[in-house]
């Protein structure tokens, strides 16, 4: 089965010249849909926004997305790129940790 590291990710819509938290997410874990046969087919990524996305505003809900869709490539401006990219920069991770703590009280 495909694996995905927990941590912070940017969605391809992230604007690197904007706020550090725009289109930033924290991947919490992998879950499985109980009504879908097969571990590969049922794998869903559980993640939460680090900006005031609609799911946050309605009650600090989290997002889920099929794992295959989370890790797939998309086309933006006629260039194929990853839908989500793991944040590796230590300073950015610290900033995102602070945002997470403020938003989710951790």
N, C-alpha and C positions, 0 to 999 in steps of 0.2 A: 504494500500500500504506500502511496505517496505520503511524504511527511512535510510538515510546515513548521518552521520555528516560531515559537511565541515571541512577541516583541512588537516593535513599532514599524508601521508600514505607511508609505505614501501611495495614494491612489494616483493614477496617471493624470488626473485633473489638478493635482497639486501645483500651485504656482510658487516656484522657489523664490520669487521676488516679493511674495506676500508674507503674511504671518506664518510662523513656523507650524502652527496647528492646522492650517487650512488643508482639508482633505487628508488629514493624518488619522491613523487608526491604531488601536492596540489589538493585536491578535491574542485572544485568551486561550483558545483550545480548539480541538476538532470534536464535533459531535456527530452522531449518526441518526438519520431519520429512521424511525422504527418501522415505518410502513414501506420502505424501499429495500428490496433484496440486494445483498452483496455489500461488503464493506466499502469497496471503491465507489460504487454507485450512490451509497447513502451518506458519504462523508460531506460534512458541512463545516465551514470555518465560522467560528463564533468570534466576533470582534466588535469593538465599540469605537464610536467617533471621539476625536479629541477637539472637536469644534461643535458648535450648537446646531448639529444636523437635526432634521425633523424627528428622528427616533429619540434623540436626546431630549428635545423640547417636550415631548409628550409624556415623559416620565423616566428619563435616563434608561430607555430601552437599549438593547444591543442589536446588532445586525447579524444575519447569517447569510452565507452564500455557498453554493456548492464548491467544494475544494477545486475541482477541475476548472471551474470558471474563475476562481480567485487567482489561480496560478497561470492562467492562459495569457497569451499576448493579444493586444488590440491594435487597431490601426488608428493613428492620430496624425493628421496632416500628411497623409500618405506614407507614414513611417510606422513599421511594426515595433511596438514597445510592450513591456510588461504592464499588465493591468495594475498590479501592486508591486512596489519595490521596498525591500526591507531597508530600514534606516540603520546605518552602520556608524555614522559619525557620533562620537562620544558626547560632544557638546550639544548636539541636536537631541540626542537621547535624554540628556539631563533636562533640557527645556521641555521635552514632551512628558517626561516623568512629572515635572512640576505642574504642567497643564492637567494631566491625569489626576493628580492628587487634589487639585483645586476643584475639578469638575465632579469627581466621584468620591471625594472625602476620604482618600486613602493616605 
